């Protein structure tokens, strides 16, 4: 696969980040053949740890098609952080716009240029106590329907065991050595929706279809069935707001990898 779009800044970040990732973690990677060799596409990725963007980026970098993450446009200003964000080609999200699709105009442009745009459809770390993907936002669906580009589901597990979300102590748990599992699936078939008006109902259905593919991959990875319906944090948030109680994140479940899971040690 071509690496022509990686660029200096991404290569520099890889030189810095890859050695500790290789040293500290084992890897179990699969499904790289599902990453398109060329052309623009979307990856839809579950989010269960502050560490998992590094795990996923390492996997995706090794396919030769680096991901362009969406981030608040305020991070792209002056200073070192702004220089890195711009240099690595990350995607600014303009949340101040009143048009929901305009908020992703840079993502649309990137896909038209043949880039990979990575979406965390949940919008934040999952709040499901068992670390399954929760209900998602419709941004990826909007961009997918507008561009009709391939949407690749990606599931990951293991980073949450090294750095659990919402833990009281935000520190790495490196021992025993954890396995960072990442798996990409085949493109999600959204062709039935291409000629439909992108109403809220259609966008919600497309989003659920995408997240069902991500969740199915994660269920294979974990070796256990996923919940029948994804966790929805909105009712709890609404109840807490009405009661005036500050929302509390769920206690993370202690879930290990499926027994007998092998690590892809050859994936450097």
C-alpha positions in Angstrom: 0.0 0.0 0.0 1.2 3.4 -0.8 2.7 5.6 1.9 2.9 8.7 -0.3 0.6 10.7 2.0 2.2 10.0 5.3 4.5 13.0 5.3 7.3 14.2 7.6 5.3 15.0 10.7 3.5 11.6 10.8 6.8 9.8 10.3 8.3 11.8 13.1 5.4 11.0 15.4 5.8 7.3 14.5 9.5 7.3 15.3 8.7 8.7 18.7 5.6 6.7 19.6 6.3 3.2 18.1 9.3 2.1 20.2 7.5 2.3 23.6 4.4 0.8 22.1 6.4 -2.2 20.7 8.3 -2.5 24.0 5.5 -2.2 26.5 2.6 -4.1 24.7 2.0 -7.2 22.8 -0.1 -6.9 19.6 -2.9 -8.9 18.0 -3.7 -7.3 14.7 -6.0 -8.6 12.0 -8.1 -7.5 9.1 -5.5 -5.2 7.5 -6.6 -6.6 4.1 -9.9 -4.7 4.5 -8.1 -1.3 4.6 -8.5 0.2 1.0 -5.2 0.5 -0.9 -6.2 3.8 -2.4 -9.0 6.3 -2.4 -10.8 8.1 0.4 -12.5 6.1 3.1 -13.8 6.3 6.7 -12.9 4.2 9.6 -15.4 3.9 12.5 -13.6 3.0 15.7 -14.8 2.2 19.2 -13.4 4.2 22.0 -12.7 2.7 25.5 -9.5 4.3 26.7 -7.4 7.5 26.4 -4.7 5.2 25.2 -6.6 3.6 22.3 -5.9 6.4 19.7 -2.2 5.4 19.9 -3.0 1.7 19.6 -5.3 2.3 16.6 -2.9 4.8 15.0 0.0 2.3 15.3 -2.1 -0.4 13.5 -3.4 2.0 10.8 0.1 3.5 10.2 1.4 0.0 9.5 -1.1 -0.4 6.7 0.4 2.5 4.9 -2.9 4.5 5.1 -2.6 6.8 8.0 -5.7 8.1 9.8 -6.7 11.7 9.9 -8.5 12.2 13.3 -11.2 14.8 13.8 -10.4 17.3 16.6 -11.7 20.7 17.8 -10.6 23.5 15.4 -9.3 25.4 18.5 -6.4 23.0 18.7 -5.1 24.1 15.3 -3.9 27.5 16.4 -0.5 28.8 17.2 2.2 26.9 19.2 3.6 23.4 19.0 0.3 21.5 19.4 -1.1 23.5 16.5 1.9 22.8 14.4 1.7 19.1 15.0 -2.0 18.9 14.3 -1.6 20.8 11.1 1.6 18.9 10.1 0.1 15.5 10.6 -3.0 16.5 8.6 -5.6 16.1 11.4 -9.1 17.3 10.6 -10.5 20.4 12.4 -14.2 20.2 13.4 -16.0 23.6 13.2 -18.5 23.1 15.9 -19.7 26.8 15.9 -21.5 26.3 12.6 -25.3 25.9 12.6 -25.2 23.4 9.8 -24.4 19.9 11.1 -22.8 18.8 7.8 -20.7 22.0 7.5 -19.1 21.0 10.8 -17.4 18.2 8.8 -16.5 20.1 5.7 -12.8 19.5 6.2 -13.5 15.7 6.5 -15.4 15.8 3.3 -12.5 17.6 1.6 -10.0 15.0 3.0 -12.0 12.1 1.7 -12.3 13.7 -1.8 -8.5 14.0 -1.7 -8.2 10.3 -1.1 -7.5 10.4 2.6 -8.6 8.1 5.5 -10.7 9.9 8.0 -11.1 8.2 11.4 -14.3 8.7 13.3 -15.0 7.8 16.9 -18.8 7.7 16.4 -19.5 7.6 20.1 -18.0 11.0 20.4 -16.3 10.2 23.7 -15.2 7.3 25.8 -17.9 4.7 26.1 -19.9 4.9 29.3 -21.1 1.4 29.1 -19.9 -0.3 32.4 -18.8 -3.5 30.4 -16.9 -1.4 27.8 -19.2 -2.2 24.9 -19.8 0.6 22.3 -22.6 2.8 23.3 -25.1 4.8 21.2 -23.3 6.9 18.7 -23.6 10.3 17.0 -24.5 10.7 13.3 -21.4 12.5 12.0 -19.8 9.5 10.3 -23.2 8.6 8.7 -23.6 12.1 7.3 -20.1 12.1 5.7 -20.6 8.5 4.5 -23.8 9.3 2.7 -22.5 12.5 1.2 -19.3 10.9 -0.1 -20.5 7.3 -0.6 -16.9 6.3 0.3 -16.1 2.9 2.0 -16.8 2.8 5.7 -14.5 0.3 7.5 -15.5 -0.8 11.0 -12.6 -1.1 13.4 -12.8 -2.7 16.9 -10.1 -2.5 19.5 -9.6 -4.0 22.9 -6.7 -4.0 25.4 -5.8 -0.4 25.8 -8.7 -0.2 28.3 -7.0 -2.8 30.4 -3.7 -0.8 30.5 -5.5 2.5 31.1 -9.1 2.0 32.2 -11.4 4.9 31.5 -12.9 6.7 34.5 -10.4 5.0 36.9 -9.8 6.9 40.1 -6.1 6.9 39.5 -5.3 7.8 35.9 -2.1 5.7 35.5 -0.9 2.9 33.3 -1.2 -0.7 34.4 1.6 -2.2 32.4 2.1 -5.5 34.3 1.3 -8.1 33.3 2.1 -7.0 29.8 -1.2 -6.2 27.9 -2.2 -7.2 24.4 -3.5 -4.4 22.2 -6.0 -6.0 19.8 -7.2 -4.2 16.7 -9.3 -5.7 14.0 -10.7 -4.1 10.8 -13.7 -5.6 9.1 -15.0 -5.5 5.5 -16.8 -2.3 4.4 -20.3 -1.7 5.7 -22.8 -2.0 3.0 -24.7 1.4 3.0 -25.9 1.3 -0.6 -29.6 1.0 0.4 -29.4 4.5 1.9 -27.6 6.4 -0.8 -30.7 7.6 -2.7 -32.7 8.4 0.5 -33.2 11.8 2.0 -30.7 12.1 4.9 -33.5 12.6 7.5 -32.7 12.2 11.2 -34.3 8.7 11.1 -32.2 7.7 8.1 -29.0 9.0 9.7 -29.8 7.2 12.9 -30.4 3.9 11.1 -27.1 4.3 9.1 -25.3 5.1 12.4 -26.8 2.0 14.0 -25.7 -0.2 11.0 -22.1 1.1 11.3 -22.0 0.6 15.0 -23.5 -2.9 14.8 -20.5 -3.9 12.5 -18.0 -2.4 15.0 -19.7 -4.2 17.9 -19.8 -7.5 16.1 -16.1 -7.3 15.6 -15.5 -6.5 19.2 -17.7 -9.5 20.2 -15.5 -11.8 18.1 -12.4 -10.2 19.7 -13.7 -10.6 23.3 -15.2 -14.1 22.7 -18.6 -13.2 24.2 -21.9 -11.9 23.0 -22.6 -8.2 22.9 -25.7 -6.6 24.5 -28.8 -6.8 22.5 -29.0 -3.0 22.5 -26.2 -0.5 23.0 -26.0 1.5 26.2 -27.6 4.9 26.0 -26.3 7.4 28.5 -28.9 10.1 27.7 -31.7 9.0 30.0 -29.3 8.9 33.0 -27.8 12.3 32.1 -31.3 13.8 31.8 -32.3 12.4 35.2 -29.2 13.7 36.8 -29.6 17.2 35.3 -33.2 17.3 36.6 -32.1 16.2 40.1 -29.2 18.6 40.2 -26.7 15.7 40.8 -23.4 15.9 39.0 -23.1 13.0 36.6 -20.7 10.3 37.7 -18.9 8.0 35.2 -19.5 4.3 35.5 -17.0 2.1 37.2 -15.1 0.2 34.5 -15.6 -3.5 34.3 -12.5 -5.7 34.7 -12.7 -7.7 31.5 -9.8 -9.7 30.1 -9.2 -10.9 26.6 -10.7 -14.1 25.4 -8.9 -17.2 26.6 -6.3 -18.5 24.2 -6.0 -15.2 22.3 -2.7 -15.1 20.4 -0.7 -12.0 19.8 0.6 -10.8 16.4 4.1 -10.2 17.5 5.3 -9.9 13.9 3.3 -6.6 13.5 5.9 -4.0 14.2 
